[in-house]
Amino acid sequence: MAESLSPAQMETLKYPVGPCLYRQPTNAEERRQWISEIAACPVKLRGAVAGLTAQQLDTPYRPGGWTVRQVVHHVPDSHLNAYVRFKLALTEDSPTIKPYDEAAWAKLPDTAATPIEVSLQLLESLHARWVRLLEAMTEADFAREFHHPESGTMSLDTYLSGYEWHCRHHVAHITRLRGRMGW
């Protein structure tokens, strides 16, 4: 299958909503929309995987990509890290955060052995806390920063935009796969 796809087609499968472009909100309403997208992510992810069989969950969303199961487990892994990074930046002065190897995490035994329902519930609980935190943050809070050893210094406002994208990105991996496969 990979040989029959052009580089542009592979890029579209890899980035179904386009690549992540971290950005600052242009106004408070845009930030509220990003928070709304993060709040809706658990329901959208649950809907994207509803009714899938074990075989479908073990299907990669693109040639060489993660399986649907790996994507479902990756989202709370990533969002847990983001939540902790928000809290660190809110309680410390420009902390240096620890990167993690998301591809290695996706290959750990808990990804294959844990039912996706566990990660769906984890995501729901995590987002209940994270959204409460986001909604209580002030302009000054969103201006706070952390330092990523690989990416540099980033404000929480900018980081928020990346996680709004992350929600749409991974839900689209699954929904577009379902569309292509007729599931």
N, C-alpha and C positions, 0 to 999 in steps of 0.2 A: 504494500500500500504506500509506503513512504516514497518509493521510487516514482510513483505515478503522480505525486504532488509537486507542484512548483514551489520554489522558495516563498513566494508570496502567499500561496495557499497554506504552507506550513506555518508562516508567521501569523496568519489569521486564526489558525487552530490554536497556536500558542497564546496569542493575545486577542481573544474574541471581542473584547471591548476596547482594544487598543492598548499600547504600552502605558505603564504607570508614569504619569508626569506629576511629580509632587508640586503642589502649588499653594499659594496663599489664597484664602477666600477673598473675594472682591467686596463682600459685605456680610453682615450678620445673618442674613437670610440664606446665603449660600452655605455658611457653616451649619445652620439648622438643617438644611437639606442633607448635608453629609452625615450629620448625627442621625437623622431619620433613616438613611440608608443603612447605617451600622445597626440601628435598632431593628430594622426589618430583616437583616441578614439571616438570623436563625430560622425564621419562618420560610424565607425564600429557599434556603438550603434544604430544609426539610421537604418542602414541596418539590424541589428539583430531584430528589432521590426517592420520592414516594413510589412504592410499588415495584422498585427494581429488584430483580432476582440476584442471587449470589453471583451468578455468571456475569450479569450486567455490571454489578459493582466491581468486578475484577477486570473490566474492560478499560483500557487506556483511553483517555479523552482525545488523544492524538498519537500518531506513531512516535514511539520513544518517550511518551509522556507518562505521567502518573495514572494509576487506575482511579476510577470514581471513588473507591474505598479510601485510597491514599489521600485524595483531595478532601474528602469529608473529615478525615482525621487531622489533616494539615491545618484546616481553617482554625479550629480551636487552639492548636499548638501555636500558630502564628499570632492569634489574637490574645492569647495568654501573655506572650512576650510583649506585645504592644501595650496591653493594660499595665503590666509591670513597668514598662518604660515610661508611660504617662505618670504613674505614681512616683517613680524615681525623680522625674523632672519636676514634679510639683513639690517635692519635699527636699530636694538637694539642689545646689547651685551647679547647673550645667554638668550633670554626672556623665561619666563615660559608661555607656551600656555595653553589655556583652553580646556580640553576634552569636548566632547559632547556625549550624549546618542543616538547613531544612531538608535537603535531599537525603542526608543521612538519617534524620529523624523519621522520614517517610518509610525508610527501610527497616526500622526497628521492629521487633517481634510484636509489640502491642498493636501496631497498625494492622497486621494481618489477623491477629487473634481476638481483637476487641470488636464486638458488634458496633455498627455505626451509630446505633441508638445512644450508646454511651457518649460519643462525641457530640451528637446532636443535643443531648441534654446538657452536657458541659457548656456548649456554645450558648444555649439559652440562658443558663445561670450566669455565665461570664458576662454576656451582653446586658443582662439585667443590672449588674453592678456597674459595668463600664459606661453604659448610657446615663445612669444616674450621676456618675462622676462628670461626664462630658457636659450634661445639662446644667450642672452647678458651677462649672468653670467660668471665670471672668475673662475679659479681654487680656488682662495682665497674665492670667494663668496660661492662656493659649500662646502668649508670646514667650513663655519659658522654653528653654532649650535643653537638649541633651547632645552628647557627642557620640557618634558611631565611629569606631575605629576605621571602618572601611568607607563610609559615606560622608563623613564629616559632621559638622554641627547642623542641627535641624530644630526648628521650632515645633511645638506641639500642634500649632495650626497647620503647618505643612505636613506633619506626620498624619494628622487627621485625614487630609485629602488622600493620602496613600492608602489608608484603610477603608475609606469609602470605595475607592477603586478596587481594593482587594476583595471586598464583598461581592461586587458586581462581576469581577473577573472570574472567580471560582464558581459562582452559580452559573455563569454563562458557559464555562467549560462543560458542565453537566447538561444543561438544557440544550445546548447546541449539539452535543453528542447524541442526546435522545432524539433530537430532530433528524439528524443525519441517519440514525439507525432505525427510525420509525418506531421508537419505544413509546 
